[in-house]
Amino acid sequence: MITTSKNDAPAARGHVPANNNSQGWGVAAFIVALALGCAFTAHYIHERTYRSPNDPAAPVTTKEHLPHA
């Protein structure tokens, strides 16, 4: 069946099969791996550098902990 409109050339209508199985899965996997890598890196840095405010051995280096004049 051929359909036409005022300004368009004749176009054949028919079924176009979709191939959704291989579109973008590599990029999606890369983004997921990147997000997981960032989360694990942030956790690792947190574990290596965090010191509890209640830790008596924590250094006092900020001016807010100095006695006021």
C-alpha atoms as an extended CHARMM CRD file, in Angstrom:
* protein
*
        69  EXT
         1         1  MET       CA              0.0000000000        0.0000000000        0.0000000000  PROA      1               0.0000000000
         2         2  ILE       CA              1.3910000000        3.3860000000       -0.9790000000  PROA      2               0.0000000000
         3         3  THR       CA              0.3460000000        6.5650000000        0.7980000000  PROA      3               0.0000000000
         4         4  THR       CA              1.0230000000       10.1130000000       -0.2160000000  PROA      4               0.0000000000
         5         5  SER       CA              0.5930000000       13.5270000000        1.3270000000  PROA      5               0.0000000000
         6         6  LYS       CA              0.6130000000       16.9170000000       -0.3400000000  PROA      6               0.0000000000
         7         7  ASN       CA              4.3540000000       17.6330000000       -0.1370000000  PROA      7               0.0000000000
         8         8  ASP       CA              5.8810000000       14.1880000000        0.3980000000  PROA      8               0.0000000000
         9         9  ALA       CA              7.0310000000       11.6000000000       -2.0670000000  PROA      9               0.0000000000
        10        10  PRO       CA              5.2020000000        8.2870000000       -2.0410000000  PROA      10              0.0000000000
        11        11  ALA       CA              6.1850000000        6.1320000000        0.9370000000  PROA      11              0.0000000000
        12        12  ALA       CA              5.7440000000        2.3980000000        1.2990000000  PROA      12              0.0000000000
        13        13  ARG       CA              4.2270000000        1.3210000000        4.6040000000  PROA      13              0.0000000000
        14        14  GLY       CA              5.2020000000       -1.9330000000        6.1330000000  PROA      14              0.0000000000
        15        15  HSD       CA              6.5130000000       -3.6820000000        9.1990000000  PROA      15              0.0000000000
        16        16  VAL       CA             10.0430000000       -2.7890000000       10.2740000000  PROA      16              0.0000000000
        17        17  PRO       CA             11.3900000000       -5.3240000000       12.7580000000  PROA      17              0.0000000000
        18        18  ALA       CA             13.1060000000       -3.8580000000       15.8220000000  PROA      18              0.0000000000
        19        19  ASN       CA             16.4900000000       -5.1380000000       16.9340000000  PROA      19              0.0000000000
        20        20  ASN       CA             16.6560000000       -3.9780000000       20.5560000000  PROA      20              0.0000000000
        21        21  ASN       CA             19.0650000000       -6.6240000000       21.7900000000  PROA      21              0.0000000000
        22        22  SER       CA             22.3540000000       -4.9720000000       20.9420000000  PROA      22              0.0000000000
        23        23  GLN       CA             21.7310000000       -1.2560000000       21.2580000000  PROA      23              0.0000000000
        24        24  GLY       CA             23.7170000000        0.4660000000       23.9900000000  PROA      24              0.0000000000
        25        25  TRP       CA             24.3950000000       -2.4300000000       26.3460000000  PROA      25              0.0000000000
        26        26  GLY       CA             28.1460000000       -1.8020000000       26.2340000000  PROA      26              0.0000000000
        27        27  VAL       CA             27.6990000000        1.8370000000       27.2160000000  PROA      27              0.0000000000
        28        28  ALA       CA             25.2090000000        0.8960000000       29.9350000000  PROA      28              0.0000000000
        29        29  ALA       CA             27.6190000000       -1.6780000000       31.3650000000  PROA      29              0.0000000000
        30        30  PHE       CA             30.4290000000        0.8890000000       31.3210000000  PROA      30              0.0000000000
        31        31  ILE       CA             28.2970000000        3.4420000000       33.2090000000  PROA      31              0.0000000000
        32        32  VAL       CA             27.2990000000        0.8500000000       35.8250000000  PROA      32              0.0000000000
        33        33  ALA       CA             30.9360000000       -0.2330000000       36.2660000000  PROA      33              0.0000000000
        34        34  LEU       CA             32.0110000000        3.4090000000       36.5530000000  PROA      34              0.0000000000
        35        35  ALA       CA             29.3640000000        4.1020000000       39.2140000000  PROA      35              0.0000000000
        36        36  LEU       CA             30.3690000000        1.0180000000       41.2030000000  PROA      36              0.0000000000
        37        37  GLY       CA             34.0410000000        1.9530000000       40.9380000000  PROA      37              0.0000000000
        38        38  CYS       CA             33.3040000000        5.4590000000       42.2210000000  PROA      38              0.0000000000
        39        39  ALA       CA             31.2650000000        4.0910000000       45.1290000000  PROA      39              0.0000000000
        40        40  PHE       CA             33.9790000000        1.6220000000       46.1710000000  PROA      40              0.0000000000
        41        41  THR       CA             36.6720000000        4.3050000000       45.8250000000  PROA      41              0.0000000000
        42        42  ALA       CA             34.6990000000        6.7200000000       47.9990000000  PROA      42              0.0000000000
        43        43  HSD       CA             34.1880000000        4.0030000000       50.6240000000  PROA      43              0.0000000000
        44        44  TYR       CA             37.8890000000        3.1140000000       50.5790000000  PROA      44              0.0000000000
        45        45  ILE       CA             38.9280000000        6.7570000000       51.0000000000  PROA      45              0.0000000000
        46        46  HSD       CA             36.3870000000        7.1860000000       53.7930000000  PROA      46              0.0000000000
        47        47  GLU       CA             37.6550000000        4.1190000000       55.6450000000  PROA      47              0.0000000000
        48        48  ARG       CA             41.2930000000        5.2230000000       55.3240000000  PROA      48              0.0000000000
        49        49  THR       CA             40.8360000000        8.8530000000       56.3340000000  PROA      49              0.0000000000
        50        50  TYR       CA             37.8220000000        9.1310000000       58.6790000000  PROA      50              0.0000000000
        51        51  ARG       CA             38.4820000000        9.8050000000       62.3220000000  PROA      51              0.0000000000
        52        52  SER       CA             35.6550000000        9.9480000000       64.8090000000  PROA      52              0.0000000000
        53        53  PRO       CA             35.1040000000       13.3050000000       66.5130000000  PROA      53              0.0000000000
        54        54  ASN       CA             35.0780000000       11.3580000000       69.7980000000  PROA      54              0.0000000000
        55        55  ASP       CA             38.5250000000        9.8630000000       69.1590000000  PROA      55              0.0000000000
        56        56  PRO       CA             40.9100000000       11.2490000000       71.8100000000  PROA      56              0.0000000000
        57        57  ALA       CA             43.8680000000       10.7840000000       69.4620000000  PROA      57              0.0000000000
        58        58  ALA       CA             42.2680000000       12.8500000000       66.6880000000  PROA      58              0.0000000000
        59        59  PRO       CA             44.3550000000       15.9250000000       65.9230000000  PROA      59              0.0000000000
        60        60  VAL       CA             42.8800000000       19.3340000000       66.6480000000  PROA      60              0.0000000000
        61        61  THR       CA             43.9820000000       21.4860000000       63.7230000000  PROA      61              0.0000000000
        62        62  THR       CA             41.0350000000       23.7630000000       63.0570000000  PROA      62              0.0000000000
        63        63  LYS       CA             40.5970000000       27.2140000000       64.5560000000  PROA      63              0.0000000000
        64        64  GLU       CA             37.0960000000       26.4210000000       65.7610000000  PROA      64              0.0000000000
        65        65  HSD       CA             38.5570000000       24.1800000000       68.4840000000  PROA      65              0.0000000000
        66        66  LEU       CA             40.9130000000       26.8060000000       69.8940000000  PROA      66              0.0000000000
        67        67  PRO       CA             39.8580000000       28.6300000000       73.0690000000  PROA      67              0.0000000000
        68        68  HSD       CA             38.2100000000       31.9760000000       72.4940000000  PROA      68              0.0000000000
        69        69  ALA       CA             39.9070000000       35.1750000000       73.6550000000  PROA      69              0.0000000000
